Amino acid sequence: MSLEELEKRIKVLEDIDQIQKLQVRYVNCLTTASWPEVLDCFAENAVVDFPQGVWRGREGTQAVFRDLVSLMHVGLEGNFVVHPIVTVDGDTAKGSWLLYTYSFAVLASCRPILPISSGASHPTGCRGFMRWSMSASGEHGRSACCDGAVVS
């Protein structure tokens, strides 16, 4: 293996590490409901694709987290993101993670439940000035209550 080939392989490994750290930062900010930091994870031209719709650009990303995610996700959840698969091709990357979200809710009957959501997270990244950011994010999956009944 030539020095040039070795340098390319090291660069890809460093990029994958940075992208995985970006995903961890994103999930940690979601867990703590740190909305400005969540938005900082996204590129200016990001596309957010959730089951409820698609939002584009900085304004769209801000809108989906302000008008949808922040109402459902108040910082009491536990997020587990596992099985990262990341591919890098120059200044673009694709990733896939398995996402489990546990949240605490109280029904009108005052009976606490532990809804469980699972699905795949498929962010796409782009290298901007000095760092990676998410240019697209999509999360689709199923939710269930602690008794196993599917709720959405």
PyMOL commands that place a pseudoatom at each C-alpha (Angstrom):
pseudoatom trace, name=CA, resn=MET, resi=1, chain=A, elem=C, hetatm=0, pos=[0.000, 0.000, 0.000]
pseudoatom trace, name=CA, resn=SER, resi=2, chain=A, elem=C, hetatm=0, pos=[1.357, 3.399, -0.973]
pseudoatom trace, name=CA, resn=LEU, resi=3, chain=A, elem=C, hetatm=0, pos=[1.603, 6.366, 1.372]
pseudoatom trace, name=CA, resn=GLU, resi=4, chain=A, elem=C, hetatm=0, pos=[-1.110, 8.136, -0.646]
pseudoatom trace, name=CA, resn=GLU, resi=5, chain=A, elem=C, hetatm=0, pos=[-3.509, 5.195, -0.281]
pseudoatom trace, name=CA, resn=LEU, resi=6, chain=A, elem=C, hetatm=0, pos=[-2.786, 5.020, 3.442]
pseudoatom trace, name=CA, resn=GLU, resi=7, chain=A, elem=C, hetatm=0, pos=[-3.452, 8.756, 3.837]
pseudoatom trace, name=CA, resn=LYS, resi=8, chain=A, elem=C, hetatm=0, pos=[-6.815, 8.365, 2.038]
pseudoatom trace, name=CA, resn=ARG, resi=9, chain=A, elem=C, hetatm=0, pos=[-7.816, 5.486, 4.302]
pseudoatom trace, name=CA, resn=ILE, resi=10, chain=A, elem=C, hetatm=0, pos=[-6.861, 7.452, 7.415]
pseudoatom trace, name=CA, resn=LYS, resi=11, chain=A, elem=C, hetatm=0, pos=[-8.859, 10.467, 6.186]
pseudoatom trace, name=CA, resn=VAL, resi=12, chain=A, elem=C, hetatm=0, pos=[-11.958, 8.312, 5.659]
pseudoatom trace, name=CA, resn=LEU, resi=13, chain=A, elem=C, hetatm=0, pos=[-11.587, 6.807, 9.156]
pseudoatom trace, name=CA, resn=GLU, resi=14, chain=A, elem=C, hetatm=0, pos=[-11.209, 10.294, 10.671]
pseudoatom trace, name=CA, resn=ASP, resi=15, chain=A, elem=C, hetatm=0, pos=[-14.294, 11.475, 8.753]
pseudoatom trace, name=CA, resn=ILE, resi=16, chain=A, elem=C, hetatm=0, pos=[-16.334, 8.499, 9.975]
pseudoatom trace, name=CA, resn=ASP, resi=17, chain=A, elem=C, hetatm=0, pos=[-15.255, 9.261, 13.548]
pseudoatom trace, name=CA, resn=GLN, resi=18, chain=A, elem=C, hetatm=0, pos=[-16.296, 12.923, 13.186]
pseudoatom trace, name=CA, resn=ILE, resi=19, chain=A, elem=C, hetatm=0, pos=[-19.665, 11.918, 11.721]
pseudoatom trace, name=CA, resn=GLN, resi=20, chain=A, elem=C, hetatm=0, pos=[-20.333, 9.447, 14.541]
pseudoatom trace, name=CA, resn=LYS, resi=21, chain=A, elem=C, hetatm=0, pos=[-19.452, 12.182, 17.056]
pseudoatom trace, name=CA, resn=LEU, resi=22, chain=A, elem=C, hetatm=0, pos=[-21.859, 14.533, 15.265]
pseudoatom trace, name=CA, resn=GLN, resi=23, chain=A, elem=C, hetatm=0, pos=[-24.643, 11.951, 15.619]
pseudoatom trace, name=CA, resn=VAL, resi=24, chain=A, elem=C, hetatm=0, pos=[-23.845, 11.548, 19.338]
pseudoatom trace, name=CA, resn=ARG, resi=25, chain=A, elem=C, hetatm=0, pos=[-23.925, 15.337, 19.783]
pseudoatom trace, name=CA, resn=TYR, resi=26, chain=A, elem=C, hetatm=0, pos=[-27.269, 15.532, 17.969]
pseudoatom trace, name=CA, resn=VAL, resi=27, chain=A, elem=C, hetatm=0, pos=[-28.818, 12.790, 20.124]
pseudoatom trace, name=CA, resn=ASN, resi=28, chain=A, elem=C, hetatm=0, pos=[-27.399, 14.284, 23.341]
pseudoatom trace, name=CA, resn=CYS, resi=29, chain=A, elem=C, hetatm=0, pos=[-28.874, 17.670, 22.420]
pseudoatom trace, name=CA, resn=LEU, resi=30, chain=A, elem=C, hetatm=0, pos=[-32.237, 16.017, 21.696]
pseudoatom trace, name=CA, resn=THR, resi=31, chain=A, elem=C, hetatm=0, pos=[-32.137, 14.239, 25.037]
pseudoatom trace, name=CA, resn=THR, resi=32, chain=A, elem=C, hetatm=0, pos=[-31.499, 17.493, 26.904]
pseudoatom trace, name=CA, resn=ALA, resi=33, chain=A, elem=C, hetatm=0, pos=[-33.889, 19.527, 24.689]
pseudoatom trace, name=CA, resn=SER, resi=34, chain=A, elem=C, hetatm=0, pos=[-31.031, 21.882, 23.756]
pseudoatom trace, name=CA, resn=TRP, resi=35, chain=A, elem=C, hetatm=0, pos=[-32.693, 23.209, 20.605]
pseudoatom trace, name=CA, resn=PRO, resi=36, chain=A, elem=C, hetatm=0, pos=[-30.078, 25.789, 19.498]
pseudoatom trace, name=CA, resn=GLU, resi=37, chain=A, elem=C, hetatm=0, pos=[-27.393, 23.090, 19.697]
pseudoatom trace, name=CA, resn=VAL, resi=38, chain=A, elem=C, hetatm=0, pos=[-29.600, 20.633, 17.790]
pseudoatom trace, name=CA, resn=LEU, resi=39, chain=A, elem=C, hetatm=0, pos=[-29.979, 23.169, 14.976]
pseudoatom trace, name=CA, resn=ASP, resi=40, chain=A, elem=C, hetatm=0, pos=[-26.214, 23.700, 14.925]
pseudoatom trace, name=CA, resn=CYS, resi=41, chain=A, elem=C, hetatm=0, pos=[-25.821, 20.059, 13.871]
pseudoatom trace, name=CA, resn=PHE, resi=42, chain=A, elem=C, hetatm=0, pos=[-27.570, 20.762, 10.550]
pseudoatom trace, name=CA, resn=ALA, resi=43, chain=A, elem=C, hetatm=0, pos=[-26.252, 22.327, 7.357]
pseudoatom trace, name=CA, resn=GLU, resi=44, chain=A, elem=C, hetatm=0, pos=[-27.876, 25.497, 6.003]
pseudoatom trace, name=CA, resn=ASN, resi=45, chain=A, elem=C, hetatm=0, pos=[-29.540, 23.499, 3.197]
pseudoatom trace, name=CA, resn=ALA, resi=46, chain=A, elem=C, hetatm=0, pos=[-30.673, 20.585, 5.379]
pseudoatom trace, name=CA, resn=VAL, resi=47, chain=A, elem=C, hetatm=0, pos=[-33.717, 18.471, 4.597]
pseudoatom trace, name=CA, resn=VAL, resi=48, chain=A, elem=C, hetatm=0, pos=[-35.566, 16.931, 7.565]
pseudoatom trace, name=CA, resn=ASP, resi=49, chain=A, elem=C, hetatm=0, pos=[-37.843, 14.049, 6.557]
pseudoatom trace, name=CA, resn=PHE, resi=50, chain=A, elem=C, hetatm=0, pos=[-40.087, 12.776, 9.347]
pseudoatom trace, name=CA, resn=PRO, resi=51, chain=A, elem=C, hetatm=0, pos=[-43.329, 10.786, 9.007]
pseudoatom trace, name=CA, resn=GLN, resi=52, chain=A, elem=C, hetatm=0, pos=[-45.221, 14.060, 9.647]
pseudoatom trace, name=CA, resn=GLY, resi=53, chain=A, elem=C, hetatm=0, pos=[-43.660, 15.842, 6.669]
pseudoatom trace, name=CA, resn=VAL, resi=54, chain=A, elem=C, hetatm=0, pos=[-40.559, 17.238, 5.025]
pseudoatom trace, name=CA, resn=TRP, resi=55, chain=A, elem=C, hetatm=0, pos=[-38.858, 20.514, 5.987]
pseudoatom trace, name=CA, resn=ARG, resi=56, chain=A, elem=C, hetatm=0, pos=[-36.094, 22.210, 3.988]
pseudoatom trace, name=CA, resn=GLY, resi=57, chain=A, elem=C, hetatm=0, pos=[-33.351, 24.724, 4.727]
pseudoatom trace, name=CA, resn=ARG, resi=58, chain=A, elem=C, hetatm=0, pos=[-32.448, 26.555, 7.924]
pseudoatom trace, name=CA, resn=GLU, resi=59, chain=A, elem=C, hetatm=0, pos=[-35.955, 27.986, 8.364]
pseudoatom trace, name=CA, resn=GLY, resi=60, chain=A, elem=C, hetatm=0, pos=[-37.584, 24.601, 7.783]
pseudoatom trace, name=CA, resn=THR, resi=61, chain=A, elem=C, hetatm=0, pos=[-35.226, 22.892, 10.217]
pseudoatom trace, name=CA, resn=GLN, resi=62, chain=A, elem=C, hetatm=0, pos=[-35.948, 25.534, 12.851]
pseudoatom trace, name=CA, resn=ALA, resi=63, chain=A, elem=C, hetatm=0, pos=[-39.686, 25.192, 12.230]
pseudoatom trace, name=CA, resn=VAL, resi=64, chain=A, elem=C, hetatm=0, pos=[-39.807, 21.411, 12.607]
pseudoatom trace, name=CA, resn=PHE, resi=65, chain=A, elem=C, hetatm=0, pos=[-37.911, 21.467, 15.892]
pseudoatom trace, name=CA, resn=ARG, resi=66, chain=A, elem=C, hetatm=0, pos=[-39.831, 24.493, 17.227]
pseudoatom trace, name=CA, resn=ASP, resi=67, chain=A, elem=C, hetatm=0, pos=[-43.326, 23.481, 16.070]
pseudoatom trace, name=CA, resn=LEU, resi=68, chain=A, elem=C, hetatm=0, pos=[-43.196, 19.680, 16.234]
pseudoatom trace, name=CA, resn=VAL, resi=69, chain=A, elem=C, hetatm=0, pos=[-40.250, 18.043, 17.940]
pseudoatom trace, name=CA, resn=SER, resi=70, chain=A, elem=C, hetatm=0, pos=[-40.038, 20.415, 20.928]
pseudoatom trace, name=CA, resn=LEU, resi=71, chain=A, elem=C, hetatm=0, pos=[-43.724, 19.800, 21.710]
pseudoatom trace, name=CA, resn=MET, resi=72, chain=A, elem=C, hetatm=0, pos=[-43.285, 16.021, 21.780]
pseudoatom trace, name=CA, resn=HIS, resi=73, chain=A, elem=C, hetatm=0, pos=[-39.763, 15.862, 23.120]
pseudoatom trace, name=CA, resn=VAL, resi=74, chain=A, elem=C, hetatm=0, pos=[-39.303, 17.770, 26.351]
pseudoatom trace, name=CA, resn=GLY, resi=75, chain=A, elem=C, hetatm=0, pos=[-36.035, 16.347, 27.612]
pseudoatom trace, name=CA, resn=LEU, resi=76, chain=A, elem=C, hetatm=0, pos=[-37.385, 13.454, 29.676]
pseudoatom trace, name=CA, resn=GLU, resi=77, chain=A, elem=C, hetatm=0, pos=[-36.598, 10.846, 27.069]
pseudoatom trace, name=CA, resn=GLY, resi=78, chain=A, elem=C, hetatm=0, pos=[-33.849, 8.310, 26.805]
pseudoatom trace, name=CA, resn=ASN, resi=79, chain=A, elem=C, hetatm=0, pos=[-32.357, 7.848, 23.369]
pseudoatom trace, name=CA, resn=PHE, resi=80, chain=A, elem=C, hetatm=0, pos=[-30.287, 4.868, 22.342]
pseudoatom trace, name=CA, resn=VAL, resi=81, chain=A, elem=C, hetatm=0, pos=[-28.611, 4.985, 18.952]
pseudoatom trace, name=CA, resn=VAL, resi=82, chain=A, elem=C, hetatm=0, pos=[-26.727, 1.869, 17.955]
pseudoatom trace, name=CA, resn=HIS, resi=83, chain=A, elem=C, hetatm=0, pos=[-25.280, 0.007, 14.968]
pseudoatom trace, name=CA, resn=PRO, resi=84, chain=A, elem=C, hetatm=0, pos=[-23.713, 2.897, 13.039]
pseudoatom trace, name=CA, resn=ILE, resi=85, chain=A, elem=C, hetatm=0, pos=[-23.050, 2.278, 9.373]
pseudoatom trace, name=CA, resn=VAL, resi=86, chain=A, elem=C, hetatm=0, pos=[-21.257, 5.230, 7.790]
pseudoatom trace, name=CA, resn=THR, resi=87, chain=A, elem=C, hetatm=0, pos=[-19.888, 5.559, 4.262]
pseudoatom trace, name=CA, resn=VAL, resi=88, chain=A, elem=C, hetatm=0, pos=[-17.834, 8.515, 3.075]
pseudoatom trace, name=CA, resn=ASP, resi=89, chain=A, elem=C, hetatm=0, pos=[-17.329, 9.579, -0.515]
pseudoatom trace, name=CA, resn=GLY, resi=90, chain=A, elem=C, hetatm=0, pos=[-15.225, 12.720, -0.680]
pseudoatom trace, name=CA, resn=ASP, resi=91, chain=A, elem=C, hetatm=0, pos=[-17.184, 15.562, 0.913]
pseudoatom trace, name=CA, resn=THR, resi=92, chain=A, elem=C, hetatm=0, pos=[-20.454, 13.644, 1.276]
pseudoatom trace, name=CA, resn=ALA, resi=93, chain=A, elem=C, hetatm=0, pos=[-21.402, 10.822, 3.597]
pseudoatom trace, name=CA, resn=LYS, resi=94, chain=A, elem=C, hetatm=0, pos=[-24.363, 8.604, 4.390]
pseudoatom trace, name=CA, resn=GLY, resi=95, chain=A, elem=C, hetatm=0, pos=[-25.156, 6.994, 7.683]
pseudoatom trace, name=CA, resn=SER, resi=96, chain=A, elem=C, hetatm=0, pos=[-27.642, 4.636, 9.209]
pseudoatom trace, name=CA, resn=TRP, resi=97, chain=A, elem=C, hetatm=0, pos=[-28.314, 4.065, 12.898]
pseudoatom trace, name=CA, resn=LEU, resi=98, chain=A, elem=C, hetatm=0, pos=[-30.888, 2.051, 14.784]
pseudoatom trace, name=CA, resn=LEU, resi=99, chain=A, elem=C, hetatm=0, pos=[-32.741, 4.436, 17.092]
pseudoatom trace, name=CA, resn=TYR, resi=100, chain=A, elem=C, hetatm=0, pos=[-34.675, 3.570, 20.247]
pseudoatom trace, name=CA, resn=THR, resi=101, chain=A, elem=C, hetatm=0, pos=[-36.426, 6.359, 22.160]
pseudoatom trace, name=CA, resn=TYR, resi=102, chain=A, elem=C, hetatm=0, pos=[-37.963, 5.817, 25.584]
pseudoatom trace, name=CA, resn=SER, resi=103, chain=A, elem=C, hetatm=0, pos=[-40.165, 8.568, 26.957]
pseudoatom trace, name=CA, resn=PHE, resi=104, chain=A, elem=C, hetatm=0, pos=[-42.199, 8.935, 30.105]
pseudoatom trace, name=CA, resn=ALA, resi=105, chain=A, elem=C, hetatm=0, pos=[-45.815, 10.009, 29.719]
pseudoatom trace, name=CA, resn=VAL, resi=106, chain=A, elem=C, hetatm=0, pos=[-48.846, 10.193, 31.970]
pseudoatom trace, name=CA, resn=LEU, resi=107, chain=A, elem=C, hetatm=0, pos=[-52.237, 9.377, 30.522]
pseudoatom trace, name=CA, resn=ALA, resi=108, chain=A, elem=C, hetatm=0, pos=[-55.400, 11.274, 31.428]
pseudoatom trace, name=CA, resn=SER, resi=109, chain=A, elem=C, hetatm=0, pos=[-56.105, 8.492, 33.929]
pseudoatom trace, name=CA, resn=CYS, resi=110, chain=A, elem=C, hetatm=0, pos=[-52.836, 9.473, 35.688]
pseudoatom trace, name=CA, resn=ARG, resi=111, chain=A, elem=C, hetatm=0, pos=[-51.446, 6.056, 34.826]
pseudoatom trace, name=CA, resn=PRO, resi=112, chain=A, elem=C, hetatm=0, pos=[-47.779, 6.408, 33.860]
pseudoatom trace, name=CA, resn=ILE, resi=113, chain=A, elem=C, hetatm=0, pos=[-46.700, 4.677, 30.689]
pseudoatom trace, name=CA, resn=LEU, resi=114, chain=A, elem=C, hetatm=0, pos=[-43.338, 4.220, 29.011]
pseudoatom trace, name=CA, resn=PRO, resi=115, chain=A, elem=C, hetatm=0, pos=[-43.791, 4.629, 25.266]
pseudoatom trace, name=CA, resn=ILE, resi=116, chain=A, elem=C, hetatm=0, pos=[-41.053, 3.037, 23.212]
pseudoatom trace, name=CA, resn=SER, resi=117, chain=A, elem=C, hetatm=0, pos=[-40.220, 4.143, 19.692]
pseudoatom trace, name=CA, resn=SER, resi=118, chain=A, elem=C, hetatm=0, pos=[-37.860, 2.403, 17.370]
pseudoatom trace, name=CA, resn=GLY, resi=119, chain=A, elem=C, hetatm=0, pos=[-36.792, 2.991, 13.849]
pseudoatom trace, name=CA, resn=ALA, resi=120, chain=A, elem=C, hetatm=0, pos=[-33.904, 3.813, 11.625]
pseudoatom trace, name=CA, resn=SER, resi=121, chain=A, elem=C, hetatm=0, pos=[-32.178, 7.163, 11.477]
pseudoatom trace, name=CA, resn=HIS, resi=122, chain=A, elem=C, hetatm=0, pos=[-30.632, 7.894, 8.077]
pseudoatom trace, name=CA, resn=PRO, resi=123, chain=A, elem=C, hetatm=0, pos=[-28.680, 11.144, 8.153]
pseudoatom trace, name=CA, resn=THR, resi=124, chain=A, elem=C, hetatm=0, pos=[-26.710, 12.343, 5.163]
pseudoatom trace, name=CA, resn=GLY, resi=125, chain=A, elem=C, hetatm=0, pos=[-23.732, 14.576, 5.794]
pseudoatom trace, name=CA, resn=CYS, resi=126, chain=A, elem=C, hetatm=0, pos=[-21.741, 17.175, 3.960]
pseudoatom trace, name=CA, resn=ARG, resi=127, chain=A, elem=C, hetatm=0, pos=[-18.372, 18.647, 4.760]
pseudoatom trace, name=CA, resn=GLY, resi=128, chain=A, elem=C, hetatm=0, pos=[-18.651, 22.376, 5.230]
pseudoatom trace, name=CA, resn=PHE, resi=129, chain=A, elem=C, hetatm=0, pos=[-15.972, 24.768, 6.343]
pseudoatom trace, name=CA, resn=MET, resi=130, chain=A, elem=C, hetatm=0, pos=[-13.852, 22.690, 8.728]
pseudoatom trace, name=CA, resn=ARG, resi=131, chain=A, elem=C, hetatm=0, pos=[-16.583, 20.335, 9.945]
pseudoatom trace, name=CA, resn=TRP, resi=132, chain=A, elem=C, hetatm=0, pos=[-19.259, 17.831, 9.029]
pseudoatom trace, name=CA, resn=SER, resi=133, chain=A, elem=C, hetatm=0, pos=[-22.943, 18.683, 9.388]
pseudoatom trace, name=CA, resn=MET, resi=134, chain=A, elem=C, hetatm=0, pos=[-26.169, 16.863, 8.622]
pseudoatom trace, name=CA, resn=SER, resi=135, chain=A, elem=C, hetatm=0, pos=[-27.620, 17.810, 5.253]
pseudoatom trace, name=CA, resn=ALA, resi=136, chain=A, elem=C, hetatm=0, pos=[-30.553, 15.420, 5.536]
pseudoatom trace, name=CA, resn=SER, resi=137, chain=A, elem=C, hetatm=0, pos=[-32.159, 13.547, 8.370]
pseudoatom trace, name=CA, resn=GLY, resi=138, chain=A, elem=C, hetatm=0, pos=[-34.963, 11.048, 8.257]
pseudoatom trace, name=CA, resn=GLU, resi=139, chain=A, elem=C, hetatm=0, pos=[-36.476, 8.997, 11.010]
pseudoatom trace, name=CA, resn=HIS, resi=140, chain=A, elem=C, hetatm=0, pos=[-39.236, 6.533, 10.377]
pseudoatom trace, name=CA, resn=GLY, resi=141, chain=A, elem=C, hetatm=0, pos=[-40.342, 3.794, 12.689]
pseudoatom trace, name=CA, resn=ARG, resi=142, chain=A, elem=C, hetatm=0, pos=[-42.954, 2.447, 15.039]
pseudoatom trace, name=CA, resn=SER, resi=143, chain=A, elem=C, hetatm=0, pos=[-43.997, 3.401, 18.542]
pseudoatom trace, name=CA, resn=ALA, resi=144, chain=A, elem=C, hetatm=0, pos=[-45.409, 1.174, 21.247]
pseudoatom trace, name=CA, resn=CYS, resi=145, chain=A, elem=C, hetatm=0, pos=[-46.566, 1.523, 24.844]
pseudoatom trace, name=CA, resn=CYS, resi=146, chain=A, elem=C, hetatm=0, pos=[-44.973, -0.570, 27.549]
pseudoatom trace, name=CA, resn=ASP, resi=147, chain=A, elem=C, hetatm=0, pos=[-47.679, -3.224, 27.064]
pseudoatom trace, name=CA, resn=GLY, resi=148, chain=A, elem=C, hetatm=0, pos=[-46.573, -3.657, 23.459]
pseudoatom trace, name=CA, resn=ALA, resi=149, chain=A, elem=C, hetatm=0, pos=[-49.589, -2.034, 21.786]
pseudoatom trace, name=CA, resn=VAL, resi=150, chain=A, elem=C, hetatm=0, pos=[-48.601, -0.050, 18.717]
pseudoatom trace, name=CA, resn=VAL, resi=151, chain=A, elem=C, hetatm=0, pos=[-49.606, 3.608, 19.043]
pseudoatom trace, name=CA, resn=SER, resi=152, chain=A, elem=C, hetatm=0, pos=[-48.326, 5.019, 15.742]
for i in range(1, 152): cmd.bond("trace and resi %d" % i, "trace and resi %d" % (i + 1))
show_as sticks, trace
zoom trace
